[in-house]
Amino acid sequence: MGLISELLLLPAAPVRGTFWVLQQVVDEAERQYYDPSAIQSELARLSDQLDAGEIDEAEFDRREDELLDRLETMQNREQG
């Protein structure tokens, strides 16, 4: 039965392969997006921008909250 189903699904192999590649790309993008060291680097850069006067306090708070939310999401993923 396995061989017959594989033969019948053979025409769909390029589509299945494309979906697999897309899933790998999404997984890697999420890994990088939620990487704690990358988030900490962004927080440090954000702090530097505030100190240099490139952004105001409101912008700093908004972006800091986004980064901390990403960090919390990653920690929740690791736990669950």
DSSP file (Angstrom, degrees, kcal/mol; ACC not computed):
  #  RESIDUE AA STRUCTURE BP1 BP2  ACC     N-H-->O    O-->H-N    N-H-->O    O-->H-N    TCO  KAPPA ALPHA  PHI   PSI    X-CA   Y-CA   Z-CA
    1    1 A M     >        0   0    0      0, 0.0     4,-2.3     0, 0.0     5,-0.2   0.000 360.0 360.0 360.0 -35.7    0.0    0.0    0.0
    2    2 A G  H  >  +     0   0    0      1,-0.2     4,-2.1     2,-0.2     5,-0.1   0.895 360.0  48.4 -64.2 -40.9    2.9    2.4    0.7
    3    3 A L  H  > S+     0   0    0      2,-0.2     4,-2.2     1,-0.2    -1,-0.2   0.904 111.8  49.4 -67.2 -41.4    4.4    2.1   -2.7
    4    4 A I  H  > S+     0   0    0      2,-0.2     4,-2.5     1,-0.2    -2,-0.2   0.925 111.7  48.0 -64.8 -44.7    1.0    2.6   -4.5
    5    5 A S  H  X S+     0   0    0     -4,-2.3     4,-2.1     1,-0.2    -1,-0.2   0.893 111.1  51.5 -65.4 -36.9    0.3    5.7   -2.4
    6    6 A E  H  X S+     0   0    0     -4,-2.1     4,-0.7     2,-0.2    -1,-0.2   0.903 110.7  48.6 -64.5 -40.3    3.7    7.1   -3.1
    7    7 A L  H >< S+     0   0    0     -4,-2.2     3,-0.6     1,-0.2    -2,-0.2   0.901 112.4  48.2 -65.7 -40.4    3.3    6.5   -6.9
    8    8 A L  H 3< S+     0   0    0     -4,-2.5    -1,-0.2     1,-0.2    -2,-0.2   0.845 115.0  45.1 -68.9 -32.6   -0.1    8.2   -6.8
    9    9 A L  H >< S+     0   0    0     -4,-2.1     3,-1.3    -5,-0.2     4,-0.3   0.482  85.2  98.2 -88.9  -2.9    1.2   11.1   -4.8
   10   10 A L  G X< S+     0   0    0     -4,-0.7     3,-1.9    -3,-0.6    -1,-0.2   0.870  76.6  57.3 -55.5 -42.3    4.4   11.5   -7.0
   11   11 A P  G 3  S+     0   0    0      0, 0.0    -1,-0.3     0, 0.0     4,-0.3   0.788 105.5  53.0 -61.2 -23.2    2.9   14.3   -9.2
   12   12 A A  G <> S+     0   0    0     -3,-1.3     4,-2.6     1,-0.2     3,-0.3   0.444  80.2  99.5 -88.4  -0.1    2.4   16.3   -6.0
   13   13 A A  H <> S+     0   0    0     -3,-1.9     4,-2.9    -4,-0.3     5,-0.2   0.890  78.9  51.8 -57.8 -43.9    6.0   15.9   -4.9
   14   14 A P  H  > S+     0   0    0      0, 0.0     4,-2.2     0, 0.0    -1,-0.2   0.898 111.9  47.6 -61.2 -36.6    7.1   19.3   -6.2
   15   15 A V  H  > S+     0   0    0     -3,-0.3     4,-2.5    -4,-0.3    -2,-0.2   0.925 112.8  47.8 -68.3 -44.5    4.3   21.0   -4.2
   16   16 A R  H  X S+     0   0    0     -4,-2.6     4,-2.0     1,-0.2    -1,-0.2   0.901 112.4  50.2 -62.9 -39.8    5.1   19.0   -1.1
   17   17 A G  H  X S+     0   0    0     -4,-2.9     4,-2.3    -5,-0.2    -1,-0.2   0.888 109.3  51.2 -64.6 -39.5    8.8   19.9   -1.5
   18   18 A T  H  X S+     0   0    0     -4,-2.2     4,-2.6    -5,-0.2    -2,-0.2   0.923 110.1  48.9 -63.8 -44.5    7.9   23.6   -1.9
   19   19 A F  H  X S+     0   0    0     -4,-2.5     4,-2.3     1,-0.2    -1,-0.2   0.878 110.2  52.0 -63.3 -37.1    5.8   23.5    1.3
   20   20 A W  H  X S+     0   0    0     -4,-2.0     4,-2.0     2,-0.2    -2,-0.2   0.931 110.8  47.1 -64.3 -45.0    8.7   21.8    3.1
   21   21 A V  H  X S+     0   0    0     -4,-2.3     4,-2.2     1,-0.2    -2,-0.2   0.930 111.8  50.6 -62.5 -45.7   11.1   24.5    2.0
   22   22 A L  H  X S+     0   0    0     -4,-2.6     4,-2.5     1,-0.2    -1,-0.2   0.895 109.2  51.6 -59.3 -40.7    8.7   27.3    3.0
   23   23 A Q  H  X S+     0   0    0     -4,-2.3     4,-2.6     1,-0.2    -1,-0.2   0.886 108.5  51.2 -64.6 -38.0    8.2   25.7    6.4
   24   24 A Q  H  X S+     0   0    0     -4,-2.0     4,-2.2     2,-0.2    -2,-0.2   0.900 110.5  49.1 -64.9 -40.0   12.0   25.6    6.9
   25   25 A V  H  X S+     0   0    0     -4,-2.2     4,-2.5     2,-0.2    -2,-0.2   0.920 112.4  47.6 -64.7 -44.2   12.3   29.3    6.0
   26   26 A V  H  X S+     0   0    0     -4,-2.5     4,-2.5     1,-0.2     5,-0.2   0.918 111.1  51.4 -63.5 -43.9    9.5   30.3    8.3
   27   27 A D  H  X S+     0   0    0     -4,-2.6     4,-2.1     1,-0.2    -1,-0.2   0.908 112.3  45.9 -60.3 -42.7   11.0   28.2   11.2
   28   28 A E  H  X S+     0   0    0     -4,-2.2     4,-2.4     2,-0.2     5,-0.2   0.901 111.5  51.6 -68.6 -40.5   14.4   29.9   10.7
   29   29 A A  H  X S+     0   0    0     -4,-2.5     4,-2.5     1,-0.2    -2,-0.2   0.913 111.7  47.2 -62.4 -42.0   12.9   33.3   10.5
   30   30 A E  H  X S+     0   0    0     -4,-2.5     4,-2.4     2,-0.2    -1,-0.2   0.891 109.6  53.9 -66.0 -39.0   11.0   32.7   13.7
   31   31 A R  H  < S+     0   0    0     -4,-2.1     4,-0.3    -5,-0.2    -2,-0.2   0.929 113.6  41.8 -61.2 -44.6   14.2   31.4   15.4
   32   32 A Q  H >< S+     0   0    0     -4,-2.4     3,-0.9     1,-0.2    -2,-0.2   0.898 113.3  53.2 -69.0 -40.1   16.1   34.5   14.5
   33   33 A Y  H 3< S+     0   0    0     -4,-2.5    -2,-0.2     1,-0.2    -1,-0.2   0.875 117.4  36.8 -63.4 -38.5   13.2   36.8   15.4
   34   34 A Y  T 3< S+     0   0    0     -4,-2.4    -1,-0.2    -5,-0.1    -2,-0.2   0.294  82.3 132.1 -99.0   8.7   12.8   35.3   18.9
   35   35 A D    <>  -     0   0    0     -3,-0.9     4,-2.2    -4,-0.3     3,-0.4  -0.474  52.7-145.1 -64.7 118.6   16.5   34.8   19.5
   36   36 A P  H  > S+     0   0    0      0, 0.0     4,-2.5     0, 0.0     5,-0.2   0.859  97.3  52.1 -56.7 -38.7   17.2   36.2   23.0
   37   37 A S  H  > S+     0   0    0      2,-0.2     4,-2.0     1,-0.2     5,-0.1   0.883 109.9  49.1 -67.5 -36.2   20.7   37.4   22.2
   38   38 A A  H  > S+     0   0    0     -3,-0.4     4,-2.2     2,-0.2    -1,-0.2   0.897 111.6  49.5 -67.3 -39.6   19.3   39.3   19.1
   39   39 A I  H  X S+     0   0    0     -4,-2.2     4,-2.3     2,-0.2    -2,-0.2   0.913 110.3  50.2 -65.6 -42.4   16.6   40.8   21.2
   40   40 A Q  H  X S+     0   0    0     -4,-2.5     4,-2.2     1,-0.2    -1,-0.2   0.878 109.7  51.3 -64.0 -37.2   19.1   41.9   23.9
   41   41 A S  H  X S+     0   0    0     -4,-2.0     4,-2.5     2,-0.2    -1,-0.2   0.902 109.9  49.5 -64.8 -40.7   21.3   43.5   21.2
   42   42 A E  H  X S+     0   0    0     -4,-2.2     4,-2.5     2,-0.2    -2,-0.2   0.883 109.3  52.2 -66.0 -37.5   18.3   45.4   19.8
   43   43 A L  H  X S+     0   0    0     -4,-2.3     4,-2.2     2,-0.2    -2,-0.2   0.910 110.4  48.0 -63.5 -41.4   17.5   46.6   23.4
   44   44 A A  H  X S+     0   0    0     -4,-2.2     4,-2.2     2,-0.2    -2,-0.2   0.915 112.6  48.2 -65.0 -42.9   21.0   47.9   23.8
   45   45 A R  H  X S+     0   0    0     -4,-2.5     4,-2.2     1,-0.2    -2,-0.2   0.891 110.5  52.4 -64.0 -39.2   20.9   49.6   20.4
   46   46 A L  H  X S+     0   0    0     -4,-2.5     4,-2.0     2,-0.2    -2,-0.2   0.907 108.7  49.8 -62.3 -42.7   17.5   51.1   21.3
   47   47 A S  H  X S+     0   0    0     -4,-2.2     4,-2.5     1,-0.2    -2,-0.2   0.893 109.4  51.8 -62.8 -40.6   19.0   52.4   24.6
   48   48 A D  H  X S+     0   0    0     -4,-2.2     4,-2.1     1,-0.2    -2,-0.2   0.891 107.9  52.1 -62.7 -39.7   21.9   53.9   22.6
   49   49 A Q  H  <>S+     0   0    0     -4,-2.2     5,-2.3     2,-0.2     6,-1.0   0.891 110.1  48.6 -64.5 -39.0   19.5   55.7   20.3
   50   50 A L  H ><5S+     0   0    0     -4,-2.0     3,-1.1     1,-0.2    -2,-0.2   0.934 111.7  49.1 -65.1 -45.6   17.6   57.2   23.2
   51   51 A D  H 3<5S+     0   0    0     -4,-2.5    -2,-0.2     1,-0.3    -1,-0.2   0.845 110.7  50.8 -62.0 -34.3   20.9   58.4   24.8
   52   52 A A  T 3<5S-     0   0    0     -4,-2.1    -1,-0.3    -5,-0.2    -2,-0.2   0.529 114.3-117.3 -82.1  -6.0   22.0   59.9   21.5
   53   53 A G  T < 5S+     0   0    0     -3,-1.1    -3,-0.2    -4,-0.5    -2,-0.1   0.644  79.0 126.1  80.1  13.6   18.7   61.7   21.2
   54   54 A E  S   <S+     0   0    0     -5,-2.3     2,-0.3    -6,-0.2    -4,-0.2   0.779  77.1  24.8 -75.6 -26.9   17.8   59.9   18.0
   55   55 A I  S    S-     0   0    0     -6,-1.0    -2,-0.2    -9,-0.1     2,-0.1  -0.937  82.5-121.9-132.9 157.5   14.4   58.8   19.4
   56   56 A D     >  -     0   0    0     -2,-0.3     4,-2.4     1,-0.1     5,-0.2  -0.401  35.0 -97.6 -93.4 175.7   12.2   60.2   22.2
   57   57 A E  H  > S+     0   0    0      1,-0.2     4,-2.8     2,-0.2     5,-0.2   0.867 121.6  53.5 -60.9 -39.9   11.1   58.5   25.4
   58   58 A A  H  > S+     0   0    0      2,-0.2     4,-2.3     1,-0.2    -1,-0.2   0.918 110.8  46.0 -64.1 -43.7    7.7   57.5   23.9
   59   59 A E  H  > S+     0   0    0      2,-0.2     4,-2.5     1,-0.2     5,-0.3   0.907 112.5  51.7 -65.0 -41.4    9.3   55.8   20.9
   60   60 A F  H  X S+     0   0    0     -4,-2.4     4,-2.7     1,-0.2     5,-0.2   0.942 110.9  47.4 -58.8 -48.6   11.8   54.1   23.2
   61   61 A D  H  X S+     0   0    0     -4,-2.8     4,-2.3     2,-0.2    -2,-0.2   0.906 112.6  49.1 -61.5 -42.8    9.0   52.8   25.5
   62   62 A R  H  X S+     0   0    0     -4,-2.3     4,-1.7     2,-0.2    -1,-0.2   0.942 116.4  41.1 -62.8 -48.3    6.9   51.5   22.5
   63   63 A R  H  X S+     0   0    0     -4,-2.5     4,-2.2     2,-0.2    -2,-0.2   0.856 113.0  54.3 -70.7 -34.8    9.8   49.7   20.9
   64   64 A E  H  X S+     0   0    0     -4,-2.7     4,-2.7    -5,-0.3     5,-0.2   0.916 107.1  51.7 -63.7 -42.4   11.1   48.4   24.2
   65   65 A D  H  X S+     0   0    0     -4,-2.3     4,-2.2    -5,-0.2    -2,-0.2   0.904 109.0  50.8 -60.6 -41.4    7.6   46.9   25.0
   66   66 A E  H  X S+     0   0    0     -4,-1.7     4,-2.0     2,-0.2    -1,-0.2   0.922 112.0  46.8 -61.9 -43.9    7.6   45.2   21.6
   67   67 A L  H  X S+     0   0    0     -4,-2.2     4,-2.1     1,-0.2    -2,-0.2   0.901 112.2  49.3 -66.4 -40.7   11.1   43.7   22.2
   68   68 A L  H  X S+     0   0    0     -4,-2.7     4,-2.4     2,-0.2    -1,-0.2   0.851 108.5  54.2 -67.8 -33.4   10.2   42.5   25.7
   69   69 A D  H  X S+     0   0    0     -4,-2.2     4,-2.5    -5,-0.2    -1,-0.2   0.905 108.1  49.9 -63.9 -41.1    7.0   40.9   24.3
   70   70 A R  H  X S+     0   0    0     -4,-2.0     4,-2.2     2,-0.2    -2,-0.2   0.914 111.1  49.3 -62.0 -42.6    9.1   39.0   21.8
   71   71 A L  H  X S+     0   0    0     -4,-2.1     4,-2.1     1,-0.2    -2,-0.2   0.911 111.9  47.9 -64.0 -42.6   11.4   37.9   24.6
   72   72 A E  H  X S+     0   0    0     -4,-2.4     4,-2.3     2,-0.2    -1,-0.2   0.890 109.2  53.8 -65.6 -39.5    8.4   36.8   26.8
   73   73 A T  H  X S+     0   0    0     -4,-2.5     4,-2.1     1,-0.2    -2,-0.2   0.912 108.9  49.3 -60.9 -42.8    6.9   34.9   23.8
   74   74 A M  H  X S+     0   0    0     -4,-2.2     4,-2.1     2,-0.2    -2,-0.2   0.915 110.2  50.0 -63.1 -43.3   10.2   33.0   23.3
   75   75 A Q  H  X S+     0   0    0     -4,-2.1     4,-1.5     1,-0.2    -1,-0.2   0.890 110.5  50.4 -64.1 -37.9   10.3   32.1   27.0
   76   76 A N  H  X S+     0   0    0     -4,-2.3     4,-2.1     1,-0.2    -1,-0.2   0.870 108.8  52.3 -66.5 -36.9    6.7   30.8   26.9
   77   77 A R  H  < S+     0   0    0     -4,-2.1    -2,-0.2     1,-0.2    -1,-0.2   0.891 108.4  50.6 -65.1 -39.5    7.5   28.7   23.8
   78   78 A E  H  < S+     0   0    0     -4,-2.1    -1,-0.2     1,-0.2    -2,-0.2   0.840 114.3  44.4 -67.4 -32.8   10.4   27.1   25.6
   79   79 A Q  H  <        0   0    0     -4,-1.5    -2,-0.2    -5,-0.2    -1,-0.2   0.836 360.0 360.0 -80.0 -33.8    8.3   26.3   28.6
   80   80 A G     <        0   0    0     -4,-2.1    -2,-0.2    -5,-0.1    -1,-0.2   0.435 360.0 360.0-106.3 360.0    5.3   25.0   26.7
